[in-house]
Amino acid sequence: MIARSPVLGEFMGTFVLLLLGNGVCAAVTLKSSKAKDAGWMVVAAGWAFAVLCGIFVSQLFGSADAHMNPAFTLAFAIKGHAYGNLIPYVLAQVAGAFCGAAATWLFYLPLWGLTEAQDAKLGVFATSPAVRNYGWALFCEALASFVLVIVAGGMSSKLVLTTGAAAGLSPFLVSLLIWSIGLSLGATTGYAINPARDFGPRLAHALLPIAGKGPSDWAYAWVPVLGPLLGGGLAGWVLLALGA
């Protein structure tokens, strides 16, 4: 039997999240894909459904928290004054994201060499800003991540739902939240809103022998790491102050 554990759950949930999330980016980007140029609505929906699937897999393998996101883990560590899971969860999330991105590369293996644009290939794995202004991009990532954590915190707070959300409903609510953020706040930076979601796949892009790839844009990589941590950490403090 497989020994279930919270760390394994975080790894597996994040693996599925990135396989499906990077997968939809590959589907709409890579040349000869049957979904090529399907557009932003498909990308936003694909990531929302990826989160839904990731949550269920994370819980299946042993993580009742199903964070799959260091910003969530930091926020709820602040809220609960409990930091014991912070490092193990974050390491599992980054590793899961790397492996999910690597699996995406393998799944679409014949299509990379057919796609000429190097920035398009990077965009399958990692985020980039619509306008290269680091301070503005940091603000966008921090605000979108604050919205993510504060709304998710409200969904699970007894200040809002006195008896908690109905069993099994929370993953669907969170996926709708991700969809909303993607549609409303995602077009400026590609809405990483998750340090593991960007760093793990960016590292995979740098290390994997992807046909015709270009640089991994490490000059920007700190933004989708720091921004979500700032926004998530602030949201965690607000939830703590509210007693949510």
PyMOL commands that set and color helices and strands:
alter all, ss='L'
color gray80, all
select helices_A, chain A and resi 6-29+40-60+70-80+86-107+109-112+118-125+134-155+170-185+195-207+223-242
alter helices_A, ss='H'
color red, helices_A
deselect
rebuild
show_as cartoon
